[in-house]
């Protein structure tokens, strides 16, 4: 079913014979794995139980290793010994399970820190002197004005840090993180994360707040990137993943059976392109993608063990506005001055004003560099937010417990056929996937997959009915 191995610079340790339980969590924020192994006392040395390991978990079908499920760095190990019960072996004690926790492949860039010093200390890429930081600072200050694609700027800054981090020597010869891609456009999605490419939408604008990173001062590299490019997580996703595809000619993917990648994109919404005048003018979310139901991976009905659904009034949104660097308020809100809120007047009258006010840290600009006014560009961002979070109370949230399905990925639409067909198929957006594999004392294996989802609906995609606030009694539909 799976293989699980530890990798250091000079050793590989197979955990599969001792595996008792494995849990892999994959979400649109991060990935992690927890393993419980039953190893006879004394079999593992102190060196075996160090924190210098990486772990690679792969599928195994009919004895053949398949695609990667997880690649990450071991961050915690616990073990011990306890008094035996029942028929005690010599000495009366047995080993407690070895518990291993691992974070995603991005862990070194999340836990490590970088500093700017008046003098170098022999740790380039981690402690910068002024001369060493200069090229990176020039990139930080100039990159936002060379591309409207925010993700392209993110990728260029990631590439500044990536050469200074590497995999263990037993994986792809210790390849540096420069071998690991950032997915920031439909083209890079098609190349590195093929199953996600059709619904991919890039993030456009000018990342002018990168100037705040001119002096890093003890930040982690990924923390720095998050502070510069991490827009409202309700609207934009930035997460590491281990994609189960091999890239021809790649250095890392043929070795592990997959591609570690960093994904940066707009959170998918249920319809195709954003059909508003401002969005069309500013070329925001104009990719010709299919709707959620057509993009969704079909889940076999007979694989469902349990389905839980809910709606919550706390998710109600009937007023949407976005703050951007071009529309910062100074005590009095600029509703209608820097773009008009999207609102549902009938719902406001019934339930009161329930606002979503998000932050868009990029100076509004679509993929077209000239043409639309600043107001149109801000309005396009507001329209985009309305398409993603508008009227959220109408959608379903919940969880699916399924028979084990290693092909499930976080950040994908799933479609569950309706048993009777009366309501139509259930379509949901999978924000989190958990795979659970347990080896019973008898040797039998049980395996399950759990999906945490949002934006669920039955049948055809719901129409988000939010009007643009009118200045003189007039209102246009979304």
N, C-alpha and C positions, 0 to 999 in steps of 0.2 A: 504493500500500500504506500509506504514512504521509506525514504532513507534519511538518516540524520547523522551528520558527521561534524566533528570539531576540527578546525584548522588553525594552526599556529605557523610561525615562520619556518619551522623545521619538522613538524609532526602533523599527522592526521589520525584522529581517534573516532572509531565507529561506535555510535551510541545505540543503533537500532536493536542489537541483541538484548539490551538492558532496558529498553524504553517501556515505561509503565503508563505514562499519560503524556499527551502533547496537545497544547492549545496554541493556535496561531490566531492573532487578532490583526485584522487589516481594516483600516478606516481611512477616511478622506482627511485625516490629520497625521497619521503615523502608522507604523507596523511594529509588532512585537511578538515574541514567542516565549512560552513557558514549557519546560520539560521536566518530567519526574521520572527518574531512572532508579531501578533496583539493582545495585551493584554489590556483589559480595564484599564483606569487610576486608580491607587489605589489598584489594585488587588495584585500586587507584592510588597513586602516589600523590604527594603534595604538589608536585609539578603538574600532574594531571588535573588538579583542582584549582589551577591558577586562573587569573582573569585576562590571560593573553590569547584567548581563543576567539575565533569567529565561528559561526555555525551556519551550515547550509542544509536546508531541508528540501528534498525533491520528491516528486511523485515516483512511484514504482508500479509499473503495470506488467503483470506476467513475467516478473523477474528482470525487467528492463527498466533502467532509470529513465525517468521522463522529465518534464519541465520543472523548473524551480518553483517552490512555494514560498520560500523565505530565505533571505540572506541578511545576516546581521551580526553585531558584535556582542559577545557575552559581557553582561554588566553586573551579574550577581550569581554566586554559587553558595549553596548551603548544604551541609551534610552532618552526620553524627552517628552515634551508636546508642542502642537502647537495650534494656533487658528483654530477653526473649520470653515469650509466653508459650505454654504448651510444651511440646517436646523440644527442650533447649539443646542447642549444639554445645560443643566443648567451650567452656568459658561462660556460657549462659547469656551471651549477648549477640545481637545481630545488627547489621548496618541499617541505619535509617535511610529512607530514599534520598538520593542526590537531587536537589532542586536547582535547575538552571534557568536563569532569565536572560533574555537577549533583546536588545533594541535593534531597530532597523539599521541598514547599512549607513545611514546618515548620522549615526550616533557620534562619531568623532568630531563632526562639524557642529553638533549640538552641544556636546559636553566640553569640548576644547575652547580655549579663549585666545584672543589675539590682543597684543599691546603695541603701542607706539612709544618708543623710547628715544632719548637723545643720543643713545649709542647702542649699536648692535651687541648681542650676547651670544652669537653663534647659533641662533635658532630661526633661520630665515623662514618667512611664511607664518611665523607664530609670534615672534617679537620683532617688529619692524623698527629699523632706524629711519630717520627722515629721508635719506636717500633711497632706501628700499621701498618706502611707502609712497614715494612720489609718483611712480607710474600708475599705481593703483588709484591714488587720489585723482590723478588727471582723468583716468577712466571713469571714476565715479562722477566727477563734475561735468565731463563732456558727453558721456554716453546718452543721457536722457534727451539731448538735443540732436542726436543722430538717427533716432528711430522712434516711430510712433508705437511700435510694438513693445509694451512694457516687459513682456517675457523675454524678448531678445536682449534687453538691457540686463535683466536678471541673469540670463545665461552667461553674458560677458563677465559680470562680476563673480559669478560662481567659478568661472574658469580661472579667475585670478587666485582663488584660494585652493582649488582642486589639486594642483600639482604637488602640494605639500602634505597630502594625505594619501594613504595607500592601503591596499588589501594585504593580507598575509602572503608570504612568498609561495605558499602551497596553493594559492588560488591565482591563476593567471600570472604566475611569476611575480606577484606583488605589484600588480598594475596600479598606477595612481588613479585618483578619482577623476583625472582628466579623461579617462576612458568611459566615464559614466555620463549619459546624456541628460540634458534638461529639455523637457518637452514644452514648447512655448508657441507652436504654430500648427496649422493643419498638416504641413509638410513633415515636421518632426514627429507629430503624432502618428502619421502613416508609417514613418520609418521605424519608430521605436516602440510604439504602443498600439499596434495595428487595430486591435479590437475596439479601441476608444476613438479612432480617428474620425469616423463618420459624423459623430456629434460634437466634434471639438470646436470650441470658440475661443479665440485669443482675447487678451486684455490689451486695450489700446489707451493711449494717453501719453503724457510726458511725466516721467518719474522724477519730477524736480526735487522731491524731498531727499534724494540721494545725497544732496549737499550736506545733510546732517551727519553723514558717515565719514566726513573728511578726517576726523580723529576718532578712531574706534574705541579706545579706552576700556579694555577689559571685556568687551562683548565676545560672544561666540560667533564664528563666521555665519552659521545659519540664523542665529538670533539677529545678527545685523541685517541679513537678507530679509528676514521676516519683518523687521521694523521698517524697512524701506519699501517692500513689495506686498506685505500682508494686508491687503484691503479687508473690508468687512467679510468675515468667513461665511456669512449668509450669501455672499455674492461671488466670491473668488476662492478657489481652492489651490492650496500649495502643499503637496504631500509627497513623501518618498514611496516608492512601490517596487516590488520585484515582479516584473512582467514575465509571463510564461512563454516568451518567444525568443528565439536566437536570431541575432543579427549577422548576416553573412559578412565575413571579414572583420567582425568585431573581436577585440582581444579578450573580453571578459565573458560574454554571453555563451560562446561555445564551451567554455570550461564549466560553467555552472548550470547550463540549460535554461537560461533566462537572462533578462536585462534589468539590472537595477537602474531606475530612472527617477528623476525629480519632475513632477507634473505641476504645471502652472497654467490655470485656465479659468474661464468663467464657469460658475456652477451651472450645469445644464438646466434648462427649463422645458416645460412640457410641449411647447409649440415649435414650429420651425423658426425662420428668421424673424427678427423683431420688426413688426409691421406698423411703424409709426413714421410720421413725416420727419420728425427730428432725427430719429435713428437712421433713416434712409439718407438724410442729408449729411450726417456726420459719419456714415458708414460704420455704425456700431451694431454688432451682432447681426450682420447681414449675410452670414454664411448660409448657403442653401442646404440646411440639414433637414432630415425627416423629423417627424414628431416623436415623442417619447414612446408611443405604442409601437411604432415601426422600428425604432432603434432597439427595443427591449429584447433581452435574451429570454427565451421561453423556458420556464421551469415546469417540469413534468408534474402533473397533478398527483400522481401516485407516489411522488417523492416527499409530499408534504406530510409532516407528522403533527404540526400544530401551527395555527395562524392566529395572531392576536392583532386586533385593530382598535384604534381609538381616535377620537377628536377631542380637542381641548380649547376652551374659549380663550385661554392665554395666548393662543396662536393667532387670534383674530387681528387682521391688519386691514384698515380701511382708509389710511392716509399715509402716503409715502413721499419722502423728500430726502435728498442726498446733499450732504455738505462736501464741497470740493475746495481745493486751494483757490479757486476763482470765486467762491461764494461764501466765504467765512462771515458769520454774523458778528456784529459788534454790540450785543445787548438786545437788538431788535432783529427778529428773523426777517430774511429777505425773500419770503415766499412770494412768488410771482415776479420778483425782480430778477432773480438769477435762475429762472426755470420755475415752472408751476408744479405744485404737488399733484400727484395722482390720488384721486379719492373716490369713495363710494358714499354718496350723500344719503341714500336710503339706509344703508347700514349704520352710518353715523347717527342718523335720527333715532334708530332703534336701540343702538348699543353704546352710543357715545364715541368720541374720537379715540381711535386706537392706532397710534402712529408707529410707523417704522421710519426711523431717521438714521440712515447709515452714513458712513464716512468713506469717501472715495479719494484716496490720497494723491491721485494722479491728476495733473492739469488736464481738463477734458480735451481730448482730441481723438477723433476716430482714425481709421486707417487712411483716410484721405487727409492730406496735410493742409489743404487750403479749401476755402469755399464756405462751410457753415459758420454761422456766427457763434460767439462764445455762449450766448444764451441757448442756441440750438444744441450745442455740444453738452451743456449742463442738462438740458431737457432730455437728451438721449440717455444720459446716465440715470436720470430719474425713471424714464420709461423702462430701462433695463432692469432696475430694481423692482419695478412693479411687476414685470413679467416673471421674476424669480420668486418673490416673497409675497406678492399681492394676494389677498383673500386666503391666507394660509389655512384658516379654520375650515375651509371647504374640503381640504385634502385630508388624507388618512395617514396616520403614523402607526408604527407597530413593529412586530417581529414575525419572522418565519423560522420554524425549526424544520429542517429538511434532512433527508438521507444525505450522507456525505457526498459533496459535489466539489471537487478541487478546482473546477473551472470557474467558479464564482469569483468575481473581482469587486472590490470596493469602487464606488463611483460609476456604477452602471445601472441602466434601467433593466428591470426584470418584469416579465409578464407571466401571470398565473392564470391558466384557462379556467373559466367559470364552470363549475360542475353541471349546472343546469342551463347555462347560457342566457338566463333571463336578464342579468345585470351587465353582461359583457365581461371581458377579461379584466382581472385586477392588474394594474400597472403601478410599479413602485420604484423609487430611487434608493438604491442600496448605499447607505452611508457607511455601514460597517458590516464586515464579514468575520465570523468566527468559525474556525475548524477545530473540532474536538475529537481526538482519537484516544481510546483507552484499551489497554491490553488487560483482560480479565485473568484471575489466577488460573483459570482453566486453559489459558492460551488463546481463547477466542478474542476477537477484536470487534469493538463497537466503534462506530464513527458517525458523527453528525456534523451538520453545518447550520449555523444560525445567521440570519440576516436581520439587521436593524435598518428600518427603512423610514423614509419620509415621502411627502408629495404623492401619496397613493391616490388612485382614482379608478373607478370602474368605467369601462367602455371607452368612448372617445375623449380626447383631451378637453378638460373644462376651459371655457372662455373666461379670461380674467377681465371682469367688467369694472374697470376703473376709469373715471373721467379725468381729463386734465382740468384743473381748476380754472374757471373762467374769470376774466377781468371785468366783464360787463354783462354777466348773465348768460354768456355763451359757453358751451362746453363741447369738447370733442371726445369721441370714444377712443379707447386704446385698441 
